[in-house]
Amino acid sequence: MCGIVGAVAERNVVQILLEGLRRLEYRGYDSSGVALIHDNALSITRRVGKVKALSDAIEALDDQGTGATGIAHTRWATHGGVTESNAHPHVSQSRFAVVHNGIIENHKSLRDELSALGYRFTSDTDTETIAHTVAELRKSTPTLLDAVLESVKRFEGAYGTVIIDKDDASTMVVARSGSPLVIGLGIGENFIASDQMALLPVTRRFIFLEEGDVAEITRTSVRIIDESGNEVEREIVESTVEHDAGDKGGYRHYMLKEIYEQPAVVRNTLQGRVSPDGIGNDVFGEGSDAIFAKTEHIKIIACGTSYHAGMTAKYWLEAYAGVSCDVEIASEFRYRKSVVKPNSLIVTISQSGETADTLAALKLAKESGYMSSLAICNVDGSSLVRESSLSFMTRAGAEIGVASTKAFTTQLAGFLMLVLAIGKQKNMPKDIQQHILSALTELPAKLEETLTLADEIDHLAEEFSDKHHSLFLGRGDQYPIAMEGALKLKEISYIHAEAYASGELKHGPLALIDAEMPVIVVAPNNELLEKLKSNVEEVRARGGIMYVFADKDAHFESDETMRVVNVPHCLESIAPIVYTIPLQLLSYYVALIKGTDVDQPRNLAKSVTVE
Ligand code: AGP
């Protein structure tokens, strides 16, 4: 999704801005641009396509891009097509330059008003209304900060925005509402970005702006005004994110690197929180055990892959801890009227912690009377973590590939710990507790063992590359894993993939089966195995070709209609995590053969900060 970088310094900042944009490339975008102030003049360079096209264009300029104050942006189109004129920064009066993440929902009425005042629009974007609104209000206000404080009162929707004024190169003004912004503090220079990753080469000291904040940033000062209009101090946070988190570490793609990191990051996620003797106290935040003791119902809200983690957790929470649970897509929950059951805990899951729909759903849940809120998240200091009463960090490290892999498996490990933590308060039977503890203890080694299937899956992928459709099947807690497998395949290989609980086959999807529609089955050796085998026979009888990821003891044999890959045997509760690995590898190798952009698949963004 869109990315923002800005700087006020004494040195030329163009390379800092471009490097910042490169570090945000993983988030997905379609065009980019830079605005620089130099000698009281504003220079704008914008290009469609990759940041490389922008940096080449800047290099070709007479001054190769000069300016000690500048802002830069990667755009993921929402309003207006992918064109140079729609790329940011947008300019008003050849004086004010603006970059913006989010959507100004009342842009049409603002556009009419500003046009009537004589402002000429040169793009189809909602963002241009910000530039002209600030320009208009700057006429009647003493400073740029005042103009922005007045302007934000007129904006409806979500924004993280940065504005510079060529007549005052010493200052940039930023505003946050529904779209994250972080101030990076340097020595005699300061920065702004939508994600700290962009600024790690220049600073490790950050201030995370809060909802409604407007800030004036100069080389040596930061002034923050909160949504009530009061000047406030915000905590300075020392970043723990690794500087080289954006390095592929010798792997061909970030996604592959992240797949292989899973044993280590799952181990990190478990470390110090769970031991063979049991789960620690208050692992989910101060006071969490007391809240779990009172919890009678859990509502899980998330999007995409994180939603699949929530769906898996529902099976576990009800089966193992005996706590009722339902799971909902955040974009649905936020726009419907729902009933809050007594003593309900809302659990949100998000890799980024900045997903607009999940944040809005959490806000609604808090207003609707949920007893408490827990965020399971991979980014410390993210909006979701800050806005929840309890939090649990998944310790997956920065996930760069748009296709979520290690974030998912660490979320699942976190959920098994949640089962233990809640189960401890609910007298979960000792044998179940022992089973989960043993399973978690063996989990990192099982993931390592499963990764050795890579070559076998690489060969199998060749049979997929000419297919246009596929069907993923699973039962019980493997049904969400089939859904996640289908999502991975479609998002990076562009092969249409659907997932079904295999008991549903005969209720419709069986009509799709033929030799051109590969059917992928996840088949651990559990109590549903015989039911699953019947579903496999239904597919075979209709000429379907199957790829079965199965426990050796499940006794599937390869033949002309079925290719079987034996997945290492594991304890039942961790099977959804273990069976995720071959499906990730399958998607990766199919995408590789198809030659798609594995790490930045078309049309997608890493962190979906607009609704
Ligand atoms: C999965 O591969 C996707 N990148 C996507 O579905 C993602 O999980 C979803 O957008 C939610 O993101 P979040 O976990 O950061 O909230």
Boltz pocket constraint, residues with backbone or C-beta under 6 A from the ligand:
constraints:
  - pocket:
      binder: B
      contacts: [[A, 303], [A, 304], [A, 305], [A, 306], [A, 349], [A, 350], [A, 351], [A, 352], [A, 353], [A, 354], [A, 355], [A, 358], [A, 401], [A, 402], [A, 403], [A, 404], [A, 405], [A, 491], [A, 605], [A, 606], [A, 607], [A, 608]]
      max_distance: 6.0
